[in-house]
Amino acid sequence: MFKAGIYHRPESEDITLLSEDTVAIRIKTALNDIKKIKLLYGDPYLISADKPAISQFLIKKRHDDIYDYWELELEQKTKRLAYAFLLEDYDGEVSLYADQQFYQPNKQISENGSAFFKLPYFHLIDASIGPRWVKETVWYQIFPDRFNNGNINNDPVKTLPWDSTVSPQSDSFYGGDLEGIIEKLDYLIDLGINGLYLTPIFKAPSNHKYDTSDYYEVDVNFGDKATLKKLIDEAHKRNMRVMLDAVFNHIGDQSPIWQDVIKNENQSQYIDWFHINHFPIAVNSDITDEAFSKKANYDTFAFTPHMPKWNTSNLEVQEYLLSIGEYWVKEFDIDAWRLDVANEVDHHFWRQFSTRMKQIKPNIYILGEIWHTSQPWLDGSQFDGVMNYAYMQHIKDFFIQNDQTPEEFTNRLTHELMLYSDTTNQMMFNLLDSHDTARIQTEVSNEKIVRQLLMFMFMQPGTPDIYYGTELGMTGGDDPDNRKPMAWQLANEDNITYQNTKIIIKIRRQYAKLFAEGNLVLIPLQDGIVVKRQLGQKIITGVFSRQSTLPIEDVSGMTVLFGNEDILERKLAPHSVFVYLTK
């Protein structure tokens, strides 16, 4: 028995509260090392010689290339749990894994739970269970300056003609605004969208608005507070949620707060609101990022001199930013916050932020922008989910780069999923492209592969997102090329990408509970993969081929949901997807 490969951590993703009296328990063991595992468990006050621990087998549910993952759900009416794992390997060796160490199994230990792992009491308030509505939401991300110009009277100076075929510059403006979004809400409803994510709308000099100068004002080029209130109200009338984007890592250098620091230096009331290394502060507006990085005298986002970093350990800064978060929830009834550069802000602040927002609106969704493994932020006290770039990159690599075998692909996805609890995975924000990445149609020009990617993403745990124009086949490289004006001329019935996206969204919405909560099974094929989602007796299966033709099982009598044109004599064409429902 390879004991170094056995791991379980209490009060982590390895033991998840599902309800007031139900938990899901997980343990990982070295690949193909353990034959079977029993959970010994009971109430810590009741386990005794007269009432020894109950035993129940765990199920080996998943594996990657390093570990087997074993799971069990159990109900414990007393809401207290003591538990240990009785493991047997393929050579017949048996060992008891408990809180302090491994033990040779004996009657005394099973009749005395003092050595067991403990979950002292089931506090549901500590659980990582996000808002239920998120699991059934399909998001649509809008970069407001580039979506639709609904009011030419608030256009910025030097607004360019609306042209989706021309690559914008980093300082280009096209006049998109909140009224333009209101005009297109019914377009989004027809597409199947029920969640709207707007990149920052607060007052800022740039087109992207991540350099906030006033958090309490809607940027005049986008409209005003009355227009924002109308947008949110109109969205809510259509049962559509609204998520705003906030930047609490840094502020724009045109903010009056930062300007006060520049003017008054050590005498400024805001001197401790930032990370200032020495004076005088460089204020040359023409300084390049590279030049600034060599002599930075204040901390910034990356080495961007126009974005000084907040000192969020300062109590005044904390209260200032927390009050901003509260204001937009209280006064405008927003449904979610997306938090920019969330990994560079301290955990202490985010715990306060989560508490304050959920006191106002218990079912608000809090999403962090984090591109790497995010367990420290997803313990239930900070974020509900993060932007799931890591998981999505494996998917893109598999279908686009062909740089991994199907078995390697399933191992990588399993590894990512097992970093978090199932309830946390349900809250992850899944996306193929965004304002920070190249567009998917530029990464791969083959429309059939794009269709595969969309369908595969929509079958995964988590809440899926469409970047504006992806449904129309818009192209664009890295920023700023990925921020072209919306190609409205492509929104027609002849656009195959548009029609396929509508069908895929419809499938996700129609079977929302199954995709939100159903068990996930990934099965590697010779040159493809099968995805199964099951909830109760209902199963949706997706078969995805890469470069080869794949044989497919007899699906007669089953309900075909997507891709039946790819089937010829029970063979799936290359770069195709076939999805069907079994009852």
Protein Blocks (a to p, Z undefined) as FASTA:
>chain_A
ZZklgccdehifkbccfbfkbccddddddehkbfbdcdddddfklgcfklccdddddddf
bdcfkbccdddddddfkopacdddddddfkopacdddfkbccdddfklmmocklpccdfb
acfklpccddfklmmcccddddfklmbccbfklgcehiacddfkbccdfkbcehiafklm
mmmmmmmmmnopabdcdddfbdcfbfnopacfbfkbccfklocfklmmmmmmmmmmnopa
cdddddfkbccfkbfklmmmmmnmmmpcklmmpccfbdcddfbfkbcfklmmmmccbdce
hjafklccddfkbmklmmmmmmmmmmmmmmnopabdcdehkllpcfklmmmmmmmmmmmm
mmbccddddfbdcklmmnopmcfbdcfkklmmmmmmmmmnopacfklmmmmmmmmmmmpc
fklmmmpccdfbdfkbccfklmpmclklmmmmmmmmmmpgcjddddehklnopacdddfk
lmcccdfklmcfklmklmmmmmmmmmmmmmmmmmmmmccdddddfbbcdddddehjbccd
ddddfkbccddddfehiacfbhplmpgghiacehiacddddZZ
